[in-house]
Amino acid sequence: MGLAAAVAAGAAGCGSEMPKGAQRTPCPSGSPLPGGRGESRDYVDLVRFDGRVYYSPSGVGEGLLADPSKRGSWVGTVQCSQAQHDSNRRTEPEWTDPGSTLVPDGGPLYAVAGVPVACQLVATSADGRLHLYTAQEQYRPANCPP
């Protein structure tokens, strides 16, 4: 069982916080680019959790959890947000799991009530609203809702 799965299993039925005593490790920062070069990166809104990649649609008003009561129990916490630790003077940081592009460091990840975690997650993105994240097709089990 992976760390994310172990934490999720231990957190079943818990509130919205990390388990007591759980600590985040420092986030990777990438290596300096040669010659002081800079580069630009654009990120799509995604979450990595338990070996899966989940996306949230990027259109205005899309990807939001329409009914906040559908937010289920806590399943994990974003270790590192790529956007928070990225620098245009360094290589892209390594991904963490759990990790994200736009959900801030320490942001809680939740199940969607009645939907397997392998299919969808909910998290508060950088805009402060609850976003629905759907597992990328190659990671989605057959029993996921459309």
N, C-alpha and C positions, 0 to 999 in steps of 0.2 A: 504494500500500500504506500503510495507516495505521500509526502509531507502534507500537501494540500488536502488529500483525501483523509488523512489521519486527523488533521485539524477539523475538517468538516464533520467527520464522524463524531469527534469529541464535542463538537459544538451543537449537535442536533438538539433543538429545543431551547437553545440559549438565546439571550437577548442580542443586541446589535453591537456588542463590543468584542474585542479580542479576548481570548481566555486569559485569566490572571497569570502573570509570569511569562507570557509569550513576548518575544522580543523580535523586532525587525532588524535584519542585518543591513549594513550600509549598502546604498545603491551603487551599481557600477557607473562609471562616468566616461568610459571610452578613453582612447589614447590621443595625445596631441597630434594634430595634423602636421605634416612636414612643412617647413618654411613659413609657419604662421598662417597658412592658408585657412580659408573659411568655406563652408558649404551650407546650403540651405536644405531643410527637410520639411516635408508636409506630412502630417499624421492623420490617419482615419481613426475614428473612435472605436477602439477595440479593447478587449480584456483577454488575458491569458489566464486560464485556471485549470488545474489538474490535467495539463497536457493538451487542452483544447483551446482553440481560438474562437472568440465570440465577437461579432460585429454589431454595432448600432447604426441604423441608417443615418445618413448625414444631412438629409434635407431639412429645411427649417420646420420645426414642429414634428418631424418624423422621429421614430425611435423612442418616444417618450412612453412611459407606463401610464396609460390613460386612467387606470383605476388604482390609486395607491394602496387600497386594501388588498390588492393582489400580491403585494410584497410579502414574501414568505420569510422563513427564518434565516438567520445569519449563516453563511457557509464558509466565509473566508475574508481576508483583508488584503488589499493591494499592497504588495511590498514596495514596488517602485513604479513611478509614473515616468515613462520615457520623456514626455514633454517637460517635466519638471527638472530632469537631470541632463537634458541634452544641451550641448553647446555647439555653436557653429564653428568653433575652433578645435573640436575634438571629433574622433570617429563616433559613430552611433553607439550608444551604450548597449551592453548585452541585455537580453531580455531576462526578466525574472518571472517566476511562476509561483504565486499569483503576481501578475503585473498588468500594466495598462498603458495606453497612450495618454488618455485625458482624464481618467479617474485619478484624483490626487493620492499621493502616498498615504497609507493608513486608511484609505477609503474602504468601507465595508462592502462586501458582496453578499447578495441575498438570493435565495431561491425565489422562483415565481410560484405562488400557491397553486398546487395541483399539476405542476409541470416538472418533469425530471430535470435535475440540475445539468445533466448532460445535454439538454436541449436549449435552455435559456437561463439567464441570470439577470438580476437587477442591481444597479449601482447608481450612486449620485455622481454624475460627471462634473467636469469643471464649471459647467453653467449652473450648478446648484439644483438641478432637477433630476428626478428619477428617470434613468434611461433603461430600456429593455435591450439586452444583448442576446443575440441568437447565435448558437454554435454554427461555425462554418460548415458547409455541407459535408465535407469529407470527414468531419468529426461527429456528425449528427447520427444518433441511433435511429432505427426505422420507426420507433414509436413516438417520435417528436411530432407536435402539432405543426400544421403548415405555417 
